[in-house]
């Protein structure tokens, strides 16, 4: 399924996932190359971008059962023939690479806002925004 999504234009992918929950959006973006995921992320409003980045940072390898559920849900918007071929996941490296595709000020603002929200918790990506290396 992700192969079909990868061949779509960023606007098409955005239209397909724009009504999904932030976890699902993060999941889909984690399987795309950064040059495609970055522009898609930029199409969301600031609050949702922050949620998606936060979810990406905490995303761990996903079970085949969950991948199948997400694929089945998304396949309603895309005729895939039921094939599931996903193999990437999120994490700190994914977040850093994706943030580096955005404007520098946008990346800094996203990280600052997330850090502010998560100040009382160490469950954010690493322990601080310094763990995410921006260019």
N, C-alpha and C positions, 0 to 999 in steps of 0.2 A: 504494500500500500504506500509506503513512504516514497518508493520510486516514482509513483504516479504524482504524489504531492510535490516532490522535488522538481518535476518537470513543469509545474504550474508557475505562473507569474506570482510575485509576492502579493499583489492586490487580490488575486484569486484565492490564495491561501488565507489571507486575512479575512476575506468574506466568508470562507468556509468555517473558520474557527472563532470569529469575533463574538459569537454568542455563547461560547463555551466557558466553563469555569477556568480560573487562573491556573489551576493544576493541569488541566488538559491542554491549555495553550502552551504552558511550559514544557509539557511532555512532547508535544508536536514540534516545538521550536528546537528542542534538544536533539532531534533527529535530522535537522536541516543544517547545511553548511552556514557558517556565520554570515557570509555575503548575502544570503537569502534571509536568514533569521533576523538580522539587524534591521533591514528596512521594514519587515513585518512588525517587529516590536515597536518601531517608531510610529506605526499607524495607530497604536492604542493610546488612550489618554494616560496622563502621567501616573495616576493612582494605580491603574491596571498594570502599567509597565513595571512599577515597583513591585507589585504582588507577583508578577510573572518572574522577575529577576530573583526575588526571594525564593520562590518555589524552585526555580532552576538550581539555585545554590544548594538546596536541600534534597534535590532529586537523587535518588539512589538507583542502582540497577533494578529494573522492573521485571516482575515475573511474566511469563508467557501468558498466563491467565488474564492479567491486567492489560497487557498489550492487545490481546484479542478483544477484550471488552471495548477498549478505546477505538481500535480499528473498526469494530462492528458499528459503533456509534458514528464514527466519521464516515464510514462507507455509505451511510444514508445520503450523504452529500456528494459522494464520489463513487462511481462504479468501478470497483477494484477487483471484482471476481472473488472476493474473500481472501486474497493473498495477503499475508503479513510478513513483511521483510524489514524489521527494524533492528538496529544494533548499536545505537549511541545512547548515552545518558547524560544527565546534567552534572553539576558539581562546580567547584571553584574555577577550574580551568575554563569550562564552558561559559560561566558567567563573565569572567575576565575577557575572554575572546569576544563575546557578544557585546559587552559594554564598550569595547574598543571599536566596534563598528558604528557606534553612536557619536554624536557631537560630544566633545570633552566635557562641556558644561552640563549637558544632559546626564552623562554618566556620573559625574560628581554629585549632582543633585539627587539622582536616584539612590546612590549609595548613602548619602547623608540622611535622606529621609528614612530609608530602611534602618540605618543605624540608630536614628533617633527613636523610631518605633520599637526597636528591639533592645534598647539600652538596658533593660532589666533582665535580659535573657542572653545566654551564651549560645543559643541554638542557631543563630544566623551563620552564614558561610564563614567557616573558620571562627575566629573570635572577634575580628574587627575588619574594617574595610581595608586595612593595610595588607591583609591576606590576599586581596584581589589586586593584582598589579595592573594599573592602567598605564597606557602609553601617554 
